[in-house]
Amino acid sequence: MKRKTLIALAALIPLVLIAIALISLPEPDFEVVAKGDGFELRRYAPFNVAQVQVSADFDQASSRAFEPLVNYIQGGNSGGRNLPMMAPVNQQPLTEASETDWLVQFVMPKEYPMSYLPAPADERVSLHRLPPRLMAAKRYRGGWGEDRYREREADLLAAIDASGRSVIGAPIFARYNAPFVPGLLRRNEVLVEVADPAMSASATD
C-alpha cells in the first residue's frame, strides 16, 4: 500500500510543478487600446528592469544572462535581499541588425521604486527604468526555438506594416513561463514598440 502511495505521489509531482509554473506572475501595467489583425496594441506604464548584455546566438543568449540575473534577485545585491520574480523575461537585440549581441531583462517588482532596488553585486547587471511605450504584441504557444520565434516576428511586423503604423526599434522576445513547463503550455510573445500618436500630439502641445 505504501509503495502504491509513493508511486502515485511521484506521478503527481510533475503536474504540481507545472501547475505552480502556470500560476500567473505579476506583469508590468498596461492597457489594451486596440486589437489589430493578428496583434493587439498595449500602452505600457513605465517600469524597471535589471538587464545583462551578452554576446551569443539567439538560443544561447538567455542561458548566458540567466545566472547573473537570477543571482541578483536571489540576494546578489548590496542589500542581500531576495526580490520577487515577475514576467516576462525579455530578450532583444542591441540593434535591429544584430544577431549576436543581446539585452536580456528581468522585470522588477512594480511596487519597488528605482530608489528602493538594491545595487547589483555583479557589474554585468544594470538597472534601468523603461519609459511609457505603445507596444504591438503577438502571443503564441510553444517552444523557445529561434525558427518558431522568427516566424511570429515576421507575421507581427507584416501586420503592423499593413496597419500603417511605424515600428520603433527592434522586436522583443518575451517569455512568461519557467523552462520546465512543456512547450505547448508556454506563453510567449513578440513585442515591438510602435509610434504613439498620443505621445506625438502631447509633445507638440
Helices and strands as residue ranges (DSSP letters): H 2-22, E 30-35, E 40-44, E 47-55, H 58-73, E 89-93, E 101-107, G 114-116, E 125-130, E 133-141, H 146-163, E 167-175, G 183-185, E 187-194, H 197-204
